[in-house]
Amino acid sequence: MREQEDILQPAPVIGTEQVAQAERTLHRYKAGKAALDRRLIDNELWFRMAHWKQYKNRMMEAKPQPSSGWLFNSIASKHADAMDNYPEPNVMPRAADDETAARTLSSVLPVVLEQAGYEQVYSDSWWRKLKQGTGVKGIFWDPSAQGGLGEIAIRSMNILMLYWEPGVMDIQDSPHFFSLSLEDSDQLAQRWPQLKGRTGGTIDAARYIHDDSIDTTHKSVVVDWYYKKPGPGGRMLVHYCKFCNGVPLYASENDPRLARRGFYDHGKYPFVFDVLFQEEDSPAGFGYIDVMKDCQNSIDRINQAMDENVLLASKQRYVLSDGAGVNEEELADLSRDIIHVSGRLSDDSFHQLQTAGLQPSSITYRNSRVDELKEISGNRDISQGGTSGGVTAASAIAALQEAGSKLSRDMIKSAYRAFAQECYLVIDLMRQFYDEERVFRITGERGQNVYLPFSAAMLRPVPVKDLAGVELGSREPVFDITISAAKKSTFSRLTQNETAKECYQLGFFNPANADAALAALEMMDFEGIEKVRQRVRQNGTLARQLQAAQQQLTRLAQLVKARKGLPEPVRAARPAAPDAAARRAMNTNTRRQQV
């Protein structure tokens, strides 16, 4: 009976043989990425100002090894610019029927990102983007989140643990994609019983150089293997397999629910690469450390020579012959007032060795290399609030800062493009997995809490019918995503506030000036101009409606008076004020009555 059941049960599509073939592909991908891994490890040392470990010169062991923070300061400044312009999505519909779904997504999507801790992911990814040249985010579905209900998970990925086919520009063009992770062997064996006795390290994973000793003997490398293959109808499907040490732990092709559907309905690898400076034939780029480390190396070596020169110049050293008769211990002890000498001293046998001080040309050269590093990184003094050339006005300093931040704005635009791709992946996951209705707390237009129900029903295809009511097919809602800065820099807020005050002072919001204000706004361009135009139109419409209502009331009043034939009301004559004699008589009569 058991043999019959084994015959009826289909063999798994992904087994040990397929996993072994995937491991061979992984090793081929690792060999093609070895140079990039070495550069990433070296850049991490430069960022931590520990790059002297790369110099294996024995003559340098007893000498000072200064590490100035010019390179670190440039990267920290770029990261601060990125956090000042934290992105916020705005979902726009492509069809009029999808306006309700787009407005709901515009309110729900920021809440989903907040619950996934996206701000921390955004910060970590930017650090890696600036250091390594590439920030990678992974957008996954976590079925165990929220007590088994499932939720979207967004993580900042370590590019050292990611592998793709060498030579491709877009990871979506790679037939396979691997994501590695180190996990505790005992916990793996408890979760996956088939791993008992088969844990350990069979795949070497690239690791950064740390000051601490990190023991990985009790760790095992777990591989998340994503691959693409055509499905029914020729549509490209993305499948997923998790394996460790050649043992398959899960495979979507072995799951009857996903075998013909794919692991993710969007058919893409759930990773987004945010590149700083693009390299040809590679989805990864290079960062500011690769550009600045040669200049930083020169600055540090000059600092080392200058430090050594200052130490030598400030220290008393002597040239002493063997027959000088000077007590060396007493000479080296600076606390002694008397030094014993046997015999006669002369300039030939004993004299002080004087080290020349720093030359002005050396200091000038060192400062020029510092200025060169600032120019290379675009981290000039004015971008950090420093003044030069007699500029003291706050508005002028802010204007110079804005003009000098075009490099940061260019970097942020590239991050916004990657953020839009991430939002599209999040929407696709919501369309696939949000089967049950969820309630999200959002902020209403007046600042109050609004509890908004949401499910995948409004994102999934809707039937399309013709005039006769016959269903011809279905249409899936499609959206466009625009990105704006949720957290703006101080200069941006100041500029927008000044623009609002100028519009108010010019009478743009006066209902009587609505037409002229709209004409002026057509020639202007600033962030949020559409909301201003909408408000001006509303003011003009309300003013015209109020004027029309007043005119109609006037006509109605005249009509009522004409029909009733009522004369104009006669106002009663106001009595004249009494003169002085009459007032005295009235006061006298009042006193008599009181008596």
DOKEGU-226862 format. One line per 2 residues: number of its first residue (from 1); their letters; for each residue x, y, z of C-alpha. Coordinates in nm, 4 decimals. Layout:
REM DOKEGU-226862
NUM	A	X,Y,Z ~ ...
REM end
This chain:
REM DOKEGU-226862
1	MR	0.0000,0.0000,0.0000 ~ 0.2818,0.2396,0.0884
3	EQ	0.4581,0.1573,-0.2399 ~ 0.1386,0.2428,-0.4279
5	ED	0.1133,0.5793,-0.2493 ~ 0.4760,0.6569,-0.3377
7	IL	0.4025,0.5802,-0.7018 ~ 0.0945,0.8054,-0.7063
9	QP	0.2720,1.0963,-0.5335 ~ 0.4555,1.3105,-0.7937
11	AP	0.8278,1.3577,-0.7561 ~ 0.9376,1.7063,-0.6422
13	VI	1.0447,1.9407,-0.9183 ~ 1.3258,2.0868,-0.7067
15	GT	1.5407,1.8220,-0.5388 ~ 1.9001,1.7709,-0.4381
17	EQ	2.0164,1.7508,-0.7991 ~ 1.8609,2.0888,-0.8881
19	VA	2.0051,2.2417,-0.5705 ~ 2.3522,2.1104,-0.6542
21	QA	2.3254,2.2699,-0.9979 ~ 2.2166,2.5975,-0.8336
23	ER	2.5241,2.5839,-0.6071 ~ 2.7479,2.5510,-0.9107
25	TL	2.5793,2.8563,-1.0625 ~ 2.6284,3.0422,-0.7332
27	HR	3.0028,2.9686,-0.7305 ~ 3.0271,3.0978,-1.0880
29	YK	2.8479,3.4172,-0.9885 ~ 3.0773,3.4578,-0.6855
31	AG	3.3881,3.4328,-0.9020 ~ 3.2565,3.7094,-1.1257
33	KA	3.1820,3.9344,-0.8262 ~ 3.5085,3.8779,-0.6353
35	AL	3.6662,4.2101,-0.7368 ~ 3.3561,4.4022,-0.6288
37	DR	3.3539,4.2231,-0.2920 ~ 3.7173,4.3183,-0.2263
39	RL	3.6439,4.6813,-0.3078 ~ 3.3426,4.6850,-0.0736
41	ID	3.5458,4.5408,0.2142 ~ 3.8213,4.7957,0.1569
43	NE	3.5708,5.0845,0.1432 ~ 3.4256,4.9849,0.4794
45	LW	3.7697,5.0256,0.6373 ~ 3.8066,5.3682,0.4784
47	FR	3.4695,5.4745,0.6161 ~ 3.5692,5.3635,0.9667
49	MA	3.9035,5.5488,0.9290 ~ 4.0813,5.2168,0.9768
51	HW	4.2466,5.2120,0.6349 ~ 4.5987,5.2010,0.7856
53	KQ	4.5377,4.8287,0.8313 ~ 4.5789,4.7933,0.4559
55	YK	4.9387,4.9194,0.4724 ~ 5.1753,4.6330,0.5581
57	NR	5.4881,4.8480,0.5954 ~ 5.6884,4.7386,0.8982
59	MM	5.8573,5.0772,0.9136 ~ 5.5177,5.2289,1.0016
61	EA	5.4460,5.0145,1.3071 ~ 5.6111,5.2423,1.5648
63	KP	5.5091,5.5663,1.3944 ~ 5.1891,5.7672,1.4314
65	QP	4.9027,5.6706,1.1985 ~ 4.6726,5.9728,1.1819
67	SS	4.3335,5.9379,1.0125 ~ 4.1599,6.2670,0.9433
69	GW	3.7828,6.2704,0.9035 ~ 3.7466,6.4711,0.5827
71	LF	3.6122,6.1743,0.3895 ~ 3.3788,6.0730,0.6718
73	NS	3.2494,6.4286,0.7063 ~ 3.1622,6.4446,0.3357
75	IA	2.9652,6.1206,0.3519 ~ 2.7868,6.2226,0.6724
77	SK	2.6855,6.5516,0.5106 ~ 2.5394,6.3695,0.2081
79	HA	2.3470,6.1358,0.4371 ~ 2.2018,6.4328,0.6260
81	DA	2.0814,6.5816,0.2954 ~ 1.9094,6.2542,0.2106
83	MD	1.7306,6.2363,0.5459 ~ 1.6163,6.5982,0.5087
85	NY	1.4349,6.4886,0.1914 ~ 1.2646,6.1712,0.3163
87	PE	1.0298,6.0570,0.0361 ~ 0.6514,6.0445,0.0432
89	PN	0.4464,5.8641,-0.2258 ~ 0.1451,6.0045,-0.4080
91	VM	-0.0596,5.7543,-0.6100 ~ -0.2228,5.8833,-0.9281
93	PR	-0.4828,5.6896,-1.1307 ~ -0.4539,5.6271,-1.5030
95	AA	-0.8313,5.5903,-1.5474 ~ -1.1208,5.7860,-1.4001
97	DD	-1.2688,5.4691,-1.2489 ~ -0.9614,5.4233,-1.0290
99	ET	-0.9653,5.7613,-0.8543 ~ -1.1148,5.6202,-0.5332
101	AA	-0.8566,5.3404,-0.5189 ~ -0.5741,5.5891,-0.5877
103	RT	-0.6852,5.8216,-0.3059 ~ -0.7097,5.5268,-0.0687
105	LS	-0.3647,5.4004,-0.1668 ~ -0.2155,5.7485,-0.1186
107	SV	-0.3359,5.7338,0.2428 ~ -0.2637,5.3661,0.3132
109	LP	0.0777,5.3296,0.1470 ~ 0.2652,5.5641,0.3889
111	VV	0.1129,5.3737,0.6829 ~ 0.2317,5.0396,0.5415
113	LE	0.5823,5.1822,0.4962 ~ 0.5801,5.3199,0.8505
115	QA	0.4725,4.9865,0.9961 ~ 0.7556,4.8181,0.8041
117	GY	1.0100,5.0583,0.9621 ~ 1.0959,5.2105,0.6271
119	EQ	1.2665,5.5204,0.7684 ~ 1.5380,5.3071,0.9300
121	VY	1.5686,5.1001,0.6131 ~ 1.5971,5.4227,0.4114
123	SD	1.8757,5.5497,0.6391 ~ 2.0724,5.2217,0.6330
125	SW	2.0405,5.1954,0.2571 ~ 2.1712,5.5509,0.2123
127	WR	2.4786,5.4781,0.4250 ~ 2.5563,5.1815,0.2008
129	KL	2.4804,5.3791,-0.1130 ~ 2.7306,5.6494,-0.0178
131	KQ	2.9996,5.4083,0.1032 ~ 2.9674,5.1292,-0.1497
133	GT	2.7953,5.3013,-0.4406 ~ 2.4824,5.0854,-0.4225
135	GV	2.1988,5.0618,-0.1744 ~ 1.9763,4.7558,-0.2042
137	KG	1.6326,4.7090,-0.0502 ~ 1.4356,4.3877,-0.0395
139	IF	1.0538,4.3932,-0.0474 ~ 0.9148,4.0616,0.0764
141	WD	0.5949,3.9077,0.2058 ~ 0.6274,3.7789,0.5633
143	PS	0.3459,3.5257,0.6219 ~ 0.4264,3.4930,0.9944
145	AQ	0.3807,3.8646,1.0744 ~ 0.0814,3.9958,1.2722
147	GG	-0.0021,3.6604,1.4244 ~ -0.0117,3.4722,1.0970
149	LG	-0.2120,3.7303,0.9036 ~ 0.1000,3.8292,0.7077
151	EI	0.2477,4.1655,0.6257 ~ 0.4930,4.3321,0.3891
153	AI	0.8551,4.3378,0.5105 ~ 1.1171,4.5801,0.3761
155	RS	1.4839,4.5266,0.4573 ~ 1.8140,4.6917,0.3731
157	MN	2.0260,4.4242,0.2096 ~ 2.4005,4.3661,0.2392
159	IL	2.5316,4.3648,-0.1161 ~ 2.8190,4.1380,-0.0103
161	ML	2.5616,3.8606,0.0323 ~ 2.3901,3.9128,-0.3051
163	YW	2.4948,3.7478,-0.6298 ~ 2.3741,3.7802,-0.9875
165	EP	2.4942,3.6871,-1.3348 ~ 2.8084,3.8868,-1.4226
167	GV	2.7657,4.1295,-1.7104 ~ 2.3988,4.2285,-1.6692
169	MD	2.2932,4.5890,-1.6068 ~ 1.9567,4.5034,-1.4520
171	IQ	1.9144,4.2212,-1.2051 ~ 1.5786,4.1396,-1.3653
173	DS	1.7766,4.0215,-1.6694 ~ 1.9717,3.7685,-1.4618
175	PH	1.8340,3.4133,-1.4903 ~ 1.9200,3.3470,-1.1249
177	FF	1.9595,3.5667,-0.8187 ~ 2.1010,3.4530,-0.4847
179	SL	2.0692,3.6082,-0.1402 ~ 2.2844,3.4552,0.1354
181	SL	2.2476,3.4802,0.5122 ~ 2.4310,3.3389,0.8144
183	ED	2.2000,3.1669,1.0630 ~ 2.2527,2.9659,1.3778
185	SD	2.2983,2.5958,1.2995 ~ 2.1068,2.4691,1.6040
187	QL	1.8037,2.6851,1.5292 ~ 1.8083,2.5714,1.1677
189	AQ	1.8128,2.2076,1.2741 ~ 1.5160,2.2664,1.5049
191	RW	1.3138,2.4390,1.2354 ~ 1.4136,2.2042,0.9528
193	PQ	1.4607,1.8471,1.0826 ~ 1.6154,1.7354,0.7517
195	LK	1.9204,1.9492,0.8386 ~ 2.0171,1.7481,1.1483
197	GR	2.3787,1.6476,1.1131 ~ 2.4178,1.8437,0.7902
199	TG	2.4789,2.1953,0.9217 ~ 2.8044,2.3815,0.8988
201	GT	2.9867,2.5937,0.6460 ~ 3.0089,2.4523,0.2954
203	ID	2.9736,2.7893,0.1181 ~ 3.2127,3.0730,0.1983
205	AA	3.0409,3.4104,0.2377 ~ 3.2348,3.7354,0.2050
207	RY	3.2613,3.9240,0.5328 ~ 3.3789,4.2669,0.6409
209	IH	3.6885,4.3150,0.8545 ~ 3.5907,4.3974,1.2126
211	DD	3.7819,4.4981,1.5221 ~ 3.5932,4.2378,1.7233
213	SI	3.6463,3.8671,1.6771 ~ 3.3290,3.7254,1.5209
215	DT	3.2998,3.3479,1.5500 ~ 3.1058,3.1864,1.2644
217	TH	3.1850,2.8240,1.3428 ~ 2.8295,2.7662,1.4686
219	KS	2.6724,2.9393,1.1698 ~ 2.5425,2.7941,0.8461
221	VV	2.4955,2.9718,0.5151 ~ 2.1327,2.9694,0.4039
223	VD	2.0724,3.0506,0.0375 ~ 1.7565,3.2160,-0.0956
225	WY	1.7531,3.1205,-0.4623 ~ 1.5310,3.3181,-0.6983
227	YK	1.5056,3.2165,-1.0623 ~ 1.2855,3.2854,-1.3628
229	KP	1.1250,3.0417,-1.6019 ~ 0.8364,3.0680,-1.8499
231	GP	0.4951,2.9616,-1.7283 ~ 0.1652,2.8839,-1.8974
233	GG	0.1021,3.1154,-2.1894 ~ 0.4686,3.2157,-2.2116
235	RM	0.4485,3.4550,-1.9144 ~ 0.7760,3.4740,-1.7229
237	LV	0.7362,3.3510,-1.3640 ~ 0.9680,3.4026,-1.0696
239	HY	1.0169,3.1049,-0.8375 ~ 1.1881,3.0761,-0.5018
241	CK	1.3864,2.8026,-0.3294 ~ 1.5561,2.8028,0.0120
243	FC	1.8351,2.5544,0.0692 ~ 2.1272,2.4957,0.3046
245	NG	2.4294,2.2732,0.2461 ~ 2.2664,2.1137,-0.0572
247	VP	1.9404,2.0317,0.1245 ~ 1.6236,2.1947,-0.0186
249	LY	1.4142,2.3450,0.2617 ~ 1.1326,2.4991,0.0549
251	AS	1.0624,2.5372,-0.3160 ~ 0.7687,2.7196,-0.4713
253	EN	0.7674,2.4766,-0.7650 ~ 0.7048,2.1948,-0.5184
255	DP	0.4048,2.3867,-0.3775 ~ 0.0884,2.2925,-0.5739
257	RL	-0.0595,2.6390,-0.5117 ~ 0.2380,2.8204,-0.6672
259	AR	0.3770,2.5752,-0.9219 ~ 0.1868,2.7257,-1.2166
261	RG	0.1531,3.0751,-1.0667 ~ 0.4997,3.1659,-0.9420
263	FY	0.6128,3.2806,-0.6013 ~ 0.5241,3.6462,-0.6631
265	DH	0.2560,3.7524,-0.9083 ~ 0.4555,4.0539,-1.0255
267	GK	0.7170,3.8192,-1.1751 ~ 1.0176,4.0212,-1.0538
269	YP	1.3026,3.9638,-0.8143 ~ 1.1998,4.1388,-0.4897
271	FV	1.5099,4.3605,-0.4809 ~ 1.5621,4.7222,-0.5867
273	FD	1.9143,4.8542,-0.6550 ~ 1.9687,5.2249,-0.5856
275	VL	2.2961,5.3175,-0.7599 ~ 2.4973,5.6312,-0.6866
277	FQ	2.7456,5.6350,-0.9796 ~ 2.6593,5.3845,-1.2498
279	EE	2.9108,5.1362,-1.3888 ~ 2.8714,4.9715,-1.7263
281	DS	2.7663,4.6062,-1.7415 ~ 2.6901,4.5907,-1.3704
283	PA	2.3815,4.6652,-1.1593 ~ 2.6140,4.7913,-0.8838
285	GF	2.7939,5.1250,-0.8957 ~ 3.0706,5.3020,-0.7087
287	GY	3.0443,5.5570,-0.4303 ~ 3.2138,5.8603,-0.2875
289	ID	3.4793,5.6582,-0.1053 ~ 3.6051,5.5231,-0.4372
291	VM	3.6360,5.8819,-0.5618 ~ 3.7884,6.0375,-0.2490
293	KD	4.0111,5.7725,-0.0946 ~ 4.3216,5.8566,-0.3002
295	CQ	4.3019,6.2196,-0.1936 ~ 4.2295,6.1157,0.1662
297	NS	4.5293,5.8820,0.1540 ~ 4.7550,6.1704,0.0474
299	ID	4.6197,6.3923,0.3257 ~ 4.6802,6.1253,0.5883
301	RI	5.0361,6.0586,0.4726 ~ 5.1127,6.4318,0.4762
303	NQ	4.9632,6.4571,0.8248 ~ 5.1795,6.1678,0.9349
305	AM	5.4952,6.3326,0.8045 ~ 5.3994,6.6662,0.9589
307	DE	5.3169,6.5067,1.2951 ~ 5.6489,6.3244,1.2973
309	NV	5.8326,6.6442,1.2063 ~ 5.6643,6.8374,1.4897
311	LL	5.7515,6.5641,1.7381 ~ 6.1140,6.5585,1.6298
313	AS	6.1444,6.9372,1.6315 ~ 6.0032,6.9580,1.9845
315	KQ	6.2347,6.6901,2.1215 ~ 6.5967,6.7487,2.2270
317	RY	6.8360,6.5145,2.0514 ~ 7.2175,6.5005,2.0632
319	VL	7.5034,6.3642,1.8570 ~ 7.7488,6.1992,2.0965
321	SD	8.0773,6.0315,2.0105 ~ 8.2020,5.7284,2.2002
323	GA	8.4977,5.9182,2.3571 ~ 8.3008,6.2257,2.4670
325	GV	8.2862,6.1087,2.8278 ~ 7.9227,6.2180,2.8822
327	NE	7.6944,6.0198,3.1117 ~ 7.4151,5.9190,2.8714
329	EE	7.1629,5.8299,3.1411 ~ 7.1995,6.1695,3.3067
331	LA	7.1807,6.3410,2.9661 ~ 6.8555,6.1636,2.8764
333	DL	6.7017,6.2395,3.2186 ~ 6.5492,6.5880,3.1780
335	SR	6.4885,6.6161,3.5534 ~ 6.8603,6.6325,3.6327
337	DI	7.0193,6.9722,3.6731 ~ 7.3801,6.8448,3.6595
339	IH	7.5317,6.6125,3.4019 ~ 7.8734,6.4600,3.4732
341	VS	8.1390,6.4647,3.2049 ~ 8.4819,6.3018,3.2143
343	GR	8.7343,6.4856,3.0060 ~ 8.6882,6.7850,2.7820
345	LS	8.3894,6.8402,2.5564 ~ 8.4241,6.9764,2.2070
347	DD	8.1889,7.0454,1.9189 ~ 8.3349,6.7514,1.7333
349	SF	8.2425,6.4975,2.0020 ~ 7.9178,6.6465,2.1351
351	HQ	7.6579,6.8808,1.9853 ~ 7.2802,6.9129,1.9721
353	LQ	7.0876,6.7803,1.6703 ~ 6.8278,7.0331,1.5554
355	TA	6.5375,6.9248,1.3330 ~ 6.4090,7.1823,1.0854
357	GL	6.0499,7.2938,1.1451 ~ 5.7593,7.2679,0.9073
359	QP	5.7980,7.4571,0.5846 ~ 5.5116,7.6879,0.4768
361	SS	5.5017,7.5114,0.1408 ~ 5.4185,7.1818,0.3145
363	IT	5.1252,7.3341,0.4973 ~ 5.0030,7.4993,0.1774
365	YR	5.0203,7.1714,-0.0104 ~ 4.8316,6.9892,0.2603
367	NS	4.5552,7.2538,0.2622 ~ 4.5312,7.2341,-0.1167
369	RV	4.4696,6.8589,-0.0942 ~ 4.1958,6.9213,0.1634
371	DE	4.0342,7.1757,-0.0701 ~ 4.0647,6.9252,-0.3526
373	LK	3.8766,6.6642,-0.1515 ~ 3.6019,6.9161,-0.0747
375	EI	3.5688,7.0015,-0.4430 ~ 3.5574,6.6363,-0.5420
377	SG	3.2789,6.5562,-0.2963 ~ 3.0915,6.8849,-0.3377
379	NR	3.1119,6.9320,0.0388 ~ 3.2198,7.2947,0.0407
381	DI	3.2141,7.5110,0.3499 ~ 2.9096,7.7050,0.2331
383	SQ	2.7028,7.3852,0.2187 ~ 2.7538,7.3442,0.5939
385	GG	2.6693,7.7029,0.6846 ~ 3.0182,7.8496,0.6636
387	TS	3.0682,8.1998,0.5265 ~ 3.3270,8.3229,0.2816
389	GG	3.3863,8.6314,0.0741 ~ 3.2076,8.8633,0.3178
391	VT	2.8674,8.6904,0.2877 ~ 2.6883,8.7443,0.6191
393	AA	2.3160,8.7754,0.5359 ~ 2.1108,8.4671,0.6288
395	SA	1.9116,8.4741,0.3059 ~ 2.2309,8.4996,0.0984
397	IA	2.3904,8.2081,0.2842 ~ 2.0729,8.0019,0.2306
399	AL	2.0725,8.0882,-0.1394 ~ 2.4370,7.9824,-0.1744
401	QE	2.3623,7.6582,0.0084 ~ 2.0768,7.5827,-0.2297
403	AG	2.2924,7.6622,-0.5331 ~ 2.5747,7.4406,-0.4040
405	SK	2.3523,7.1405,-0.3283 ~ 2.2834,7.0351,-0.6875
407	LS	2.4920,6.7199,-0.6392 ~ 2.2767,6.6224,-0.3422
409	RD	1.9596,6.6949,-0.5373 ~ 2.0785,6.4707,-0.8184
411	MI	2.1477,6.1871,-0.5742 ~ 1.8089,6.2311,-0.4113
413	KS	1.6310,6.2157,-0.7483 ~ 1.7915,5.8796,-0.8190
415	AY	1.6777,5.7604,-0.4764 ~ 1.3245,5.8789,-0.5564
417	RA	1.3239,5.6725,-0.8756 ~ 1.4242,5.3641,-0.6767
419	FA	1.1600,5.4494,-0.4151 ~ 0.8910,5.4562,-0.6856
421	QE	0.9929,5.1032,-0.7923 ~ 0.9697,4.9901,-0.4305
423	CY	0.6193,5.1360,-0.4004 ~ 0.5106,4.9502,-0.7147
425	LV	0.6362,4.6240,-0.5618 ~ 0.4520,4.7015,-0.2370
427	ID	0.1274,4.7625,-0.4281 ~ 0.1736,4.4337,-0.6175
429	LM	0.2202,4.2470,-0.2896 ~ -0.0901,4.4128,-0.1480
431	RQ	-0.2831,4.3068,-0.4589 ~ -0.1661,3.9460,-0.4167
433	FY	-0.1802,3.8898,-0.0404 ~ -0.4273,4.1382,0.1147
435	DE	-0.7174,3.8927,0.0985 ~ -0.8651,3.9927,0.4335
437	ER	-0.9786,4.3458,0.5055 ~ -0.7491,4.5526,0.7258
439	VF	-0.8070,4.8824,0.9012 ~ -0.5474,5.1598,0.8840
441	RI	-0.5397,5.4720,1.1003 ~ -0.4676,5.7767,0.8870
443	TG	-0.4723,6.1496,0.9502 ~ -0.7727,6.3307,0.8049
445	ER	-0.7763,6.6669,0.6328 ~ -0.8487,6.8444,0.9618
447	GQ	-0.5889,6.6496,1.1606 ~ -0.8323,6.4002,1.3106
449	NV	-0.7848,6.0231,1.3204 ~ -0.9659,5.8382,1.0421
451	YL	-0.9906,5.4581,1.0417 ~ -0.9877,5.3425,0.6814
453	PF	-1.0735,4.9827,0.5813 ~ -0.8689,4.8417,0.2941
455	SA	-0.8305,4.5103,0.1103 ~ -0.7031,4.3836,-0.2217
457	AM	-1.0526,4.3943,-0.3734 ~ -1.0049,4.7457,-0.5117
459	LR	-0.6657,4.6501,-0.6629 ~ -0.7623,4.3301,-0.8380
461	PV	-0.9048,4.3060,-1.1911 ~ -1.2666,4.4179,-1.2347
463	PV	-1.4982,4.2821,-1.5077 ~ -1.5491,4.4933,-1.8173
465	KD	-1.8923,4.4856,-1.9823 ~ -2.0155,4.6246,-2.3121
467	LA	-2.3450,4.8021,-2.3792 ~ -2.5453,4.4758,-2.3861
469	GV	-2.4172,4.3760,-2.0423 ~ -2.1998,4.0942,-2.1709
471	EL	-1.8752,4.0504,-1.9805 ~ -1.5854,4.0846,-2.2232
473	GS	-1.2966,4.0429,-1.9825 ~ -1.1367,4.2173,-1.6879
475	RE	-0.9282,4.5286,-1.6321 ~ -0.6662,4.5623,-1.3621
477	PV	-0.6295,4.9070,-1.2019 ~ -0.3008,5.0712,-1.2990
479	FD	-0.1464,5.3600,-1.1076 ~ 0.1329,5.6128,-1.1436
481	IT	0.3427,5.7115,-0.8429 ~ 0.4890,6.0573,-0.7942
483	IS	0.7377,6.1271,-0.5153 ~ 0.7702,6.4373,-0.3023
485	AA	0.9782,6.5211,0.0038 ~ 0.7931,6.4536,0.3281
487	KK	1.0726,6.6080,0.5381 ~ 1.2127,6.9114,0.3648
489	ST	1.5271,7.1036,0.4387 ~ 1.5140,7.4299,0.6303
491	FS	1.5835,7.6328,0.3171 ~ 1.2997,7.4624,0.1269
493	RL	1.0527,7.5343,0.4055 ~ 1.1736,7.8940,0.4284
495	TQ	1.1360,7.9452,0.0536 ~ 0.7861,7.7996,0.0479
497	NE	0.6776,8.0098,0.3452 ~ 0.8059,8.3250,0.1743
499	TA	0.6202,8.2316,-0.1437 ~ 0.2968,8.1865,0.0520
501	KE	0.3358,8.5264,0.2202 ~ 0.4049,8.6977,-0.1106
503	CY	0.0953,8.5407,-0.2675 ~ -0.1133,8.6606,0.0273
505	QL	0.0280,9.0138,0.0153 ~ -0.0350,9.0382,-0.3593
507	GF	-0.4015,8.9519,-0.3063 ~ -0.3952,8.6103,-0.4731
509	FN	-0.6467,8.4781,-0.2206 ~ -0.8855,8.7709,-0.2547
511	PA	-1.1958,8.6334,-0.4324 ~ -1.2236,8.9494,-0.6377
513	NA	-0.8738,8.8890,-0.7837 ~ -0.9249,8.5237,-0.8731
515	DA	-0.8923,8.5638,-1.2500 ~ -0.5790,8.7771,-1.2282
517	AL	-0.4264,8.5427,-0.9681 ~ -0.4865,8.2382,-1.1912
519	AA	-0.3214,8.4179,-1.4826 ~ -0.0142,8.4891,-1.2675
521	LE	-0.0029,8.1312,-1.1354 ~ 0.0056,7.9963,-1.4887
523	MM	0.3470,8.1619,-1.5308 ~ 0.4813,8.0509,-1.1911
525	DF	0.6320,7.7186,-1.0839 ~ 0.6838,7.6040,-0.7247
527	EG	0.6032,7.2986,-0.5182 ~ 0.2365,7.2755,-0.4250
529	IE	0.1220,7.5172,-0.6963 ~ -0.1705,7.2927,-0.7923
531	KV	-0.3196,7.3238,-0.4434 ~ -0.2860,7.7034,-0.4623
533	RQ	-0.4565,7.7095,-0.8005 ~ -0.7379,7.4933,-0.6688
535	RV	-0.7894,7.7218,-0.3691 ~ -0.7904,8.0351,-0.5886
537	RQ	-1.0457,7.8751,-0.8207 ~ -1.2636,7.7845,-0.5234
539	NG	-1.2439,8.1407,-0.3920 ~ -1.3396,8.2805,-0.7330
541	TL	-1.6285,8.0351,-0.7674 ~ -1.7613,8.1162,-0.4205
543	AR	-1.7350,8.4891,-0.4900 ~ -1.9323,8.4551,-0.8126
545	QL	-2.1918,8.2364,-0.6445 ~ -2.2282,8.4861,-0.3596
547	QA	-2.2652,8.7774,-0.6031 ~ -2.5251,8.5890,-0.8060
549	AQ	-2.7190,8.5003,-0.4883 ~ -2.7179,8.8639,-0.3747
551	QQ	-2.8465,8.9790,-0.7128 ~ -3.1204,8.7157,-0.7060
553	LT	-3.2285,8.8182,-0.3554 ~ -3.2496,9.1802,-0.4657
555	RL	-3.4677,9.0878,-0.7632 ~ -3.6914,8.8708,-0.5435
557	AQ	-3.7370,9.1526,-0.2921 ~ -3.8352,9.3953,-0.5667
559	LV	-4.0775,9.1408,-0.7107 ~ -4.2474,9.0814,-0.3739
561	KA	-4.2900,9.4550,-0.3170 ~ -4.4350,9.5030,-0.6640
563	RK	-4.6937,9.2243,-0.6199 ~ -4.8160,9.3374,-0.2751
565	GL	-4.8165,9.7078,-0.3636 ~ -4.6803,9.7964,-0.0262
567	PE	-4.5575,10.1561,0.0081 ~ -4.2194,10.2311,0.1387
569	PV	-4.2154,10.2255,0.5204 ~ -4.2359,10.5744,0.6762
571	RA	-3.9882,10.6345,0.9471 ~ -4.1210,10.8063,1.2657
573	AR	-3.9863,11.1561,1.3265 ~ -3.7301,11.1681,1.5985
575	PA	-3.8276,11.4128,1.8762 ~ -3.6122,11.7182,1.9056
577	AP	-3.3828,11.7468,2.2013 ~ -3.5139,11.9892,2.4762
579	DA	-3.3404,12.3222,2.5182 ~ -3.1648,12.4386,2.8369
581	AA	-3.4751,12.6187,2.9865 ~ -3.6928,12.3159,2.9389
583	RR	-3.4329,12.0959,3.1051 ~ -3.4183,12.3276,3.4105
585	AM	-3.7976,12.3225,3.4410 ~ -3.8039,11.9451,3.4225
587	NT	-3.5383,11.9159,3.6905 ~ -3.7349,12.1569,3.9195
589	NT	-4.0581,11.9545,3.8842 ~ -3.8682,11.6369,3.9616
591	RR	-3.7298,11.7821,4.2868 ~ -4.0784,11.9071,4.3943
593	QQ	-4.2247,11.5619,4.3441 ~ -3.9498,11.4100,4.5542
595	V	-4.0203,11.6591,4.8391
REM end
